[in-house]
């Protein structure tokens, strides 16, 4: 316990700021507040630097992507709000095709990166990256199932951060699991209301 407290106390100001803004992003996204994208942009710019420092190249690249997606997400949500477009739901068959395809792609990426990086977590790193890319697009387009993907991604990310010494970030990702459950509940409630009044999306 003392070691945990010492590690938290030693956490850099940059990581603390990234964590706080990341929490704000998830909370605001669950409530469909477009300010979430500003929090995401700043948080991920910090994480890009942090992950590069601990030799997680895919995580660093992923956070560069997140910065771009923060701009795209803000634009997309603004456009959809003006068009009064609500929550969408993808059919099960789509997920059954998507998930194994992403795992295989992650394996290929990890094998390619193995010649340049010595990290033992390359496959997990690549898997998190690819799933997060697709899931971020799902958030931007308000696809209900994005929150279920985030539950798995966040658990995997917590393990990865724990293995590389980013203890506070590991705690953050575990906290994200609860936010993902809350987000799914919020969005599912709205989607069911839309489904009842307008039919399936």
C-alpha positions as CSV (number, residue, x, y, z in Angstrom):
1,X,0.0,0.0,0.0
2,X,2.8,2.4,0.9
3,X,4.5,1.7,-2.5
4,X,1.2,2.6,-4.2
5,X,1.0,5.8,-2.3
6,X,4.6,6.6,-3.1
7,X,4.1,6.0,-6.8
8,X,1.0,8.2,-6.9
9,X,2.9,10.9,-5.0
10,X,5.7,10.7,-7.6
11,X,3.2,11.1,-10.5
12,X,4.2,14.0,-12.8
13,X,2.0,17.1,-13.1
14,X,1.6,16.4,-16.8
15,X,0.2,12.9,-16.1
16,X,-2.2,14.4,-13.4
17,X,-3.5,17.0,-15.9
18,X,-3.9,14.4,-18.6
19,X,-5.9,12.2,-16.2
20,X,-8.2,14.9,-15.0
21,X,-9.0,16.1,-18.6
22,X,-9.5,12.5,-19.7
23,X,-12.0,11.9,-16.9
24,X,-13.8,15.1,-18.0
25,X,-13.8,13.9,-21.6
26,X,-15.6,10.6,-20.7
27,X,-18.1,12.2,-18.4
28,X,-19.0,14.9,-20.9
29,X,-19.1,12.3,-23.8
30,X,-21.6,10.1,-21.8
31,X,-23.8,13.2,-21.5
32,X,-23.3,14.0,-25.2
33,X,-21.7,17.4,-24.4
34,X,-19.5,18.6,-27.2
35,X,-17.0,20.2,-24.8
36,X,-15.7,16.6,-24.3
37,X,-13.7,17.0,-27.5
38,X,-11.7,19.9,-26.2
39,X,-10.8,17.9,-23.1
40,X,-9.9,15.0,-25.3
41,X,-7.6,17.1,-27.5
42,X,-5.5,18.5,-24.6
43,X,-5.4,15.2,-22.6
44,X,-4.3,13.2,-25.6
45,X,-1.6,15.7,-26.6
46,X,-0.1,15.2,-23.1
47,X,-0.4,11.4,-23.4
48,X,1.3,11.3,-26.8
49,X,4.5,12.6,-25.1
50,X,4.1,10.4,-22.0
51,X,3.6,7.1,-23.9
52,X,6.6,7.9,-26.1
53,X,8.8,8.3,-23.0
54,X,8.0,4.7,-21.9
55,X,8.4,3.1,-25.3
56,X,4.8,2.4,-26.2
57,X,4.9,3.6,-29.8
58,X,1.4,2.4,-30.8
59,X,-0.1,4.2,-27.8
60,X,1.8,7.4,-28.7
61,X,0.6,7.1,-32.3
62,X,-2.9,6.4,-31.1
63,X,-3.0,9.6,-29.0
64,X,-1.9,11.6,-32.1
65,X,-4.9,10.0,-33.8
66,X,-7.1,11.0,-30.9
67,X,-6.0,14.6,-31.2
68,X,-7.2,14.6,-34.9
69,X,-10.4,12.8,-33.9
70,X,-11.1,15.4,-31.2
71,X,-11.4,18.0,-34.0
72,X,-13.4,15.6,-36.2
73,X,-15.7,14.6,-33.3
74,X,-16.4,18.2,-32.4
75,X,-17.3,18.9,-36.1
76,X,-19.4,15.7,-36.4
77,X,-21.4,16.3,-33.3
78,X,-22.1,19.8,-34.3
79,X,-23.3,18.7,-37.7
80,X,-25.5,15.9,-36.3
81,X,-27.0,18.3,-33.7
82,X,-28.1,20.6,-36.5
83,X,-29.6,17.6,-38.4
84,X,-31.2,16.2,-35.2
85,X,-29.5,12.9,-35.6
86,X,-29.5,10.6,-32.6
87,X,-28.0,7.4,-31.3
88,X,-27.3,4.5,-33.8
89,X,-26.9,0.8,-33.2
90,X,-24.8,-1.6,-35.3
91,X,-26.1,-5.2,-35.9
92,X,-24.4,-8.1,-34.2
93,X,-23.0,-9.6,-37.4
94,X,-21.0,-6.4,-38.0
95,X,-19.2,-6.8,-34.7
96,X,-18.6,-10.5,-35.3
97,X,-16.7,-9.6,-38.4
98,X,-15.0,-6.6,-37.1
99,X,-13.5,-8.0,-33.9
100,X,-11.4,-10.9,-35.3
101,X,-10.3,-8.7,-38.3
102,X,-8.9,-6.2,-35.8
103,X,-7.1,-8.8,-33.8
104,X,-5.4,-10.2,-36.9
105,X,-4.4,-6.7,-38.1
106,X,-3.0,-6.1,-34.6
107,X,-0.9,-9.2,-34.8
108,X,0.5,-8.1,-38.2
109,X,1.3,-4.6,-36.8
110,X,3.1,-6.1,-33.8
111,X,5.2,-8.4,-36.0
112,X,6.2,-5.4,-38.1
113,X,7.1,-3.3,-35.1
114,X,9.1,-6.1,-33.5
115,X,12.1,-5.2,-35.6
116,X,12.2,-1.6,-34.3
117,X,11.0,-1.9,-30.7
118,X,12.0,-4.3,-27.9
119,X,8.8,-4.0,-25.9
120,X,7.2,-7.3,-24.9
121,X,3.7,-5.7,-25.0
122,X,3.6,-4.9,-28.7
123,X,0.6,-7.1,-29.6
124,X,-1.5,-5.7,-26.8
125,X,-0.3,-2.2,-27.6
126,X,-1.3,-2.7,-31.3
127,X,-4.6,-4.3,-30.4
128,X,-5.6,-1.4,-28.1
129,X,-4.6,1.0,-30.8
130,X,-6.7,-0.5,-33.6
131,X,-9.7,-1.1,-31.4
132,X,-9.5,2.4,-30.0
133,X,-9.3,3.9,-33.5
134,X,-12.5,2.1,-34.6
135,X,-14.3,2.8,-31.3
136,X,-13.4,6.5,-31.5
137,X,-15.1,6.7,-34.9
138,X,-18.1,4.9,-33.2
139,X,-18.2,7.7,-30.6
140,X,-18.0,10.4,-33.2
141,X,-20.9,8.9,-35.0
142,X,-22.8,8.1,-31.8
143,X,-22.9,4.3,-32.2
144,X,-24.3,2.8,-29.0
145,X,-22.0,-0.2,-28.8
146,X,-18.9,2.0,-28.5
147,X,-19.2,1.9,-24.7
148,X,-19.0,-2.0,-24.7
149,X,-15.8,-1.8,-26.7
150,X,-14.4,0.7,-24.3
151,X,-15.0,-1.6,-21.3
152,X,-12.6,-4.2,-22.8
153,X,-10.2,-1.6,-24.2
154,X,-10.0,0.2,-20.8
155,X,-9.3,-3.0,-18.9
156,X,-6.5,-3.9,-21.4
157,X,-5.1,-0.4,-21.2
158,X,-5.0,-0.5,-17.4
159,X,-3.0,-3.7,-17.5
160,X,-0.6,-2.2,-20.1
161,X,-0.1,1.0,-18.0
162,X,0.5,-1.0,-14.9
163,X,3.2,-3.1,-16.7
164,X,5.0,0.1,-17.8
165,X,4.9,2.1,-14.6
166,X,2.1,4.5,-15.4
167,X,0.2,3.7,-12.2
168,X,-2.0,6.7,-12.1
169,X,-3.0,6.1,-15.7
170,X,-3.7,2.5,-14.9
171,X,-6.1,3.7,-12.2
172,X,-7.7,6.1,-14.7
173,X,-8.4,3.3,-17.2
174,X,-10.0,1.2,-14.4
175,X,-12.1,4.2,-13.6
176,X,-13.1,4.5,-17.2
177,X,-14.7,1.1,-17.0
178,X,-17.3,2.5,-14.7
179,X,-17.8,5.6,-16.9
180,X,-18.2,3.2,-19.9
181,X,-21.0,1.4,-18.1
182,X,-22.6,4.7,-17.3
183,X,-22.2,5.9,-20.9
184,X,-23.8,2.8,-22.2
185,X,-26.8,3.1,-19.8
186,X,-27.3,6.7,-20.8
187,X,-27.0,6.2,-24.5
188,X,-29.1,3.0,-24.5
189,X,-31.9,4.7,-22.7
190,X,-32.0,7.4,-25.3
191,X,-31.7,4.9,-28.2
192,X,-34.6,2.8,-26.8
193,X,-36.7,6.0,-26.7
194,X,-35.7,6.8,-30.4
195,X,-36.4,3.2,-31.4
196,X,-39.8,3.2,-29.8
197,X,-40.9,6.5,-31.5
198,X,-39.0,6.3,-34.8
199,X,-38.1,2.7,-35.5
200,X,-34.5,1.2,-35.7
201,X,-31.5,3.3,-36.8
